[in-house]
Amino acid sequence: NTVFLNGEFMPAEQAKISPMDRGFLFGDGVYEVVPSYNGKYIGFAPHLARMFVGLDTIEINLGYSESELRDICDRLIAENSNDENGGNLGVYIQVSRGVEAKRYHAYTNTGKPTLFIHTFAIAPPPSVDAPKAYRVNMTQDLRWQRCDIKTTSLLGNVMHFQQGYANGFDETILFDHNDFVTEASSSNVFIVKDGVIKTPKLDNHKLAGITRLMLLDILRKHSDFKVEETDISRSELLAADEVWLTSATKQVGAVTEVAGTLINNGKIGPVWPQVQGLFSQYMF
Ligand code: PDD
């Protein structure tokens, strides 16, 4: 498996970084996951645009353009596609602030950012004929107040995800202190109620998911569904006709249980296949 680290392509086993890297010491960096199926990316441009906004926000000057990054990703996909992964690859791009002389909270940006890109096998795009049903946990969102930054500091997300995983759940949906849905530990959340598709409106408590963005755009352009970006309370979630998760690797995932409460009697509802079908047709 070939990876890219700081200007060079190499076998994964040869990739080494310093323990003084601020990505390791502080989780001081950002990342992206871009899905690719048979060499075709889903949302490469918006994923990279979000990464550049994140880099600006935390004052890291990467020194690579989007098209340079795309060439690197293209080469990794070409080298790493094989029969085993069937050409279904997630491209993971991580930029950390790099090595500085001492461990000190303030940064000087005297080092070069560390750029690491690797690919990993992902599931093929969801099929509406053989869908996966997600069973999810729910809990209070105890992460920090800048969840709009796609940072590699993921301990909060990891703890929330693990709490569900250890109890046999596939994901964990999170609520703010007013009991409104923020997102899930690695996905955005949608519900359907009386034919209206709803998702929480964006703020600093959730990531502006690219799958969410593309899905909203597709629904507004290519369907007659009514779509709302609005607050969703815990009781609205539990009483929803359908609940979905979106993320780069899931696309639209249908939820059939939220922490013991069955959604649509535990069966994937009728809107999901239409919407996943539209996503498959129009994803860019
Ligand atoms: N996770 N919210 C959080 C906290 C996430 O980590 C993710 C993505 C999303 C969905 O964003 P997008 O549609 O851009 O993938 C929402 C990625 C896939 C991960 O950490 O592996």
Boltz pocket constraint, residues with backbone or C-beta under 6 A from the ligand:
constraints:
  - pocket:
      binder: B
      contacts: [[A, 33], [A, 147], [A, 157], [A, 183], [A, 184], [A, 185], [A, 186], [A, 187], [A, 188], [A, 207], [A, 208], [A, 209], [A, 210], [A, 211], [A, 212], [A, 246], [A, 247], [A, 248], [A, 249]]
      max_distance: 6.0
